[in-house]
Amino acid sequence: MTDNSFQFSLLKTDGGARRGRLNTAHGVIETPVFMPVGTAATVKAMTVDDVWATGAMIILANTYHLMLRPGAERVERLGGVRRMMGWDGPLLTDSGGFQVMSLGNLRKIDADGVTFKSHIDGSSHRLTPQRSTDIQHMLDATITMAFDECTPFPAEHDVAAASMRLSMDWAERCRDAFVNRDGYGQFGIVQGSVYPDLRAESIKRLEQIDFEGYAVGGLAVGEGQEAMFATLDTTTPLMRADKPRYLMGVGKPDDIVGAVARGIDMFDCVLPTRSGRTGQAFTPRGTVNIKNARHADDPRPLDESCACPACTRYSRAYLHHLFKAEEVLGLMLLSRHNITYYQHLTRGIRDAIDNGQFADFANQFYETRALGDIPPL
Amino acid sequence: MTDNSFQFSLLKTDGGARRGRLNTAHGVIETPVFMPVGTAATVKAMTVDDVWATGAMIILANTYHLMLRPGAERVERLGGVRRMMGWDGPLLTDSGGFQVMSLGNLRKIDADGVTFKSHIDGSSHRLTPQRSTDIQHMLDATITMAFDECTPFPAEHDVAAASMRLSMDWAERCRDAFVNRDGYGQFGIVQGSVYPDLRAESIKRLEQIDFEGYAVGGLAVGEGQEAMFATLDTTTPLMRADKPRYLMGVGKPDDIVGAVARGIDMFDCVLPTRSGRTGQAFTPRGTVNIKNARHADDPRPLDESCACPACTRYSRAYLHHLFKAEEVLGLMLLSRHNITYYQHLTRGIRDAIDNGQFADFANQFYETRALGDIPPL
């Protein structure tokens, strides 16, 4: 093992929660980790310095969006996503599978891949396991995801089984297409909807292929938190303990706390940046809608425990004003705040596991949330 | 004179160009100076740190916008515009006059002021010399502007004369209403359209009232650069040399160079931030439309001589991508670039005057502009 190897170390466990460290070519990732989403090679309304300042250690970008605009070959000529956008840390790219499946009647699936029309200009494109893997190579992803079919929810057992098995065939093709480099890795994605037997079969197939990490896919697609946690309860115990586990597209803060308790190491979600753009702020005491009139005269910070610029330098009244006046600075500040909150949350989780106090941490998290926002002055 | 006094020092002249220094309660302003516009108590798409980093020494905010939203009394409760928005430097507020005059049939003018309907919710409001001055006090403006009627262009001589004389009556009322504090000042505004005799009369009236500074108003309203410069040629020589001169709402880079040559010290304009939001970038070689397809694959910086983050860290191709994808980061970066360019331009002007080389500077400015953008690769 060199310093530049792609290597996951499980440092500690605390109940089901895991504390880990993932070494990559582009930096070390302490887990559990939340990865801000930079869909089009920018974490929306934030500079890369802003992203670093929140404590983020890895970001995500989307193959689907980047292959359409500016185009994978163009990104490659510009040195990859990381160089193009000035992000020095590790980058994870999704495979494009989730987005093309969401295109509805704009896409057609066959045994070898998916043909689809661009949502931008209607032009025709095709993604296959080979092409998705090649594109992620061109994007210079530190972590490449397998191209799979995200099984819709709900799905009957036989539909979910067929979908999962197609994804497992594709996972093999993705692995064959993956050009490994020191410190880079590829993750397979466990499918099988809410059916434990299918999840078990999927895990077995993926571990036979042997990836550097494993994601749990097909959740957070409408099944609800209870079903998601139930699926994790029967899924993560079957997964290798010595590899990182990534729950794709999750989630709300309480989703993350619950999933960490069930053995998940990595998360991504558009929620903090998307909510930031609509005036929704995450705080330890729950969500605050800064556009609400109750904040119009409130000189207090959004969250007095938060170290971000929105909280240390501005009043709720000013943030409220920025959103009412539709000023870009409002989006900028709330995006920074929300990503800071997610990083603060995952840092707290890591510290708690380090100290063997994850259960206490989780209890306090729920109790503080239950308080609700501070009362009006 | 204390350190905290409002004091203009004329340090040097070079032809018609003047190098000055304006001491205020909130910091020193080296002139000629460009003041970024923060209409609604935010320089659009920039943090105050971003604004400082460009070299800006003073910003402007708009009485009209702030009195409607969030409201002058509310801003006062939050400690004034500077404290509310976290800007530690000097602040100039306009009087609201220009904006309410632009409301067309939503406003009604009388001898004592203007009654108008809000563009936001149609509610009825009134601005008078007293009220405008009071509001600017509540906003905690370092520099308060007199409330005047911005004479439309074109205007016949008798119309322009009546309008100017109304503004001069109002200027007296504004001066009476002004509550002076150490290091704060109030500027009168010279009107009179393009008529030298009216401008001369206006200057005489204002100097009898005696302000801390004088603005030239009623220009950059459609008369064109030639008429604007011709008006300055007959106006600034009549103005007191020992007070700062502010050309309101100007302008393009070549407007600024030409107006400095004609003895103007202070400028403001929405152009750099507004253009930044539409993909127009100012460079020494003229304006670049970053949305143009020629930039899509260009790995070179927007302006290799510029020290802003957009130029030091990103390619034209990435900036082009951000604008095509309508990403907020594009607006953020180009706004910073354009304000940086304006500050770089005015710093160059100041250095040139310091060295007695303003004419050479202006020649080189025009020659470089004439080169046009760098050729495609």
Interface residues (C-beta under 8 A of the other chain):
Chain A: A40 A41 T42 K44 A45 M46 T47 H65 R69 P70 R74 R77 L78 M84 M85 G86 A296 D297 P299 P309 R313 Y314 S315 A317 Y318 H320 H321 L322 K324 A325 E327 V328 L329 L331 M332 L333
Chain B: A40 A41 T42 K44 A45 M46 T47 H65 R69 P70 R74 R77 L78 M84 M85 G86 A296 D297 P299 P309 R313 Y314 S315 A317 Y318 H320 H321 L322 K324 A325 E327 V328 L329 L331 M332 L333
